[in-house]
């Protein structure tokens, strides 16, 4: 996971945070436990599934979560969050994915409103 480019990691993080609740998980162990819980859910779903399509979907998901656990996804998440404390990953760990996106969008709107003023419209 360490040698993976940032854009690929952020894409994976975005997909994982849709399925795994990372709110309030600030340590590697907590993130790994959350990934393990979702992995076990997929394993049980694989065993209980009735159709081949469901079995395939659950097996692919289980293998994907296994790969994340083996290759140090949680370490990379904590590292990225500590490098950019006001970024999307750190905000997702603090507030959850939906609230983090809402806050970052509000910050972006504020920056656009404050810094994109015409020169004749300055406050005095």
HELIX and SHEET records of a PDB file:
HELIX    1   1 UNK A    6  UNK A   19  1                                  14    
HELIX    2   2 UNK A   28  UNK A   48  1                                  21    
HELIX    3   3 UNK A   52  UNK A   70  1                                  19    
HELIX    4   4 UNK A   73  UNK A   83  1                                  11    
HELIX    5   5 UNK A   88  UNK A   95  1                                   8    
HELIX    6   6 UNK A   97  UNK A  115  1                                  19    
HELIX    7   7 UNK A  119  UNK A  121  5                                   3    
END                                                                             
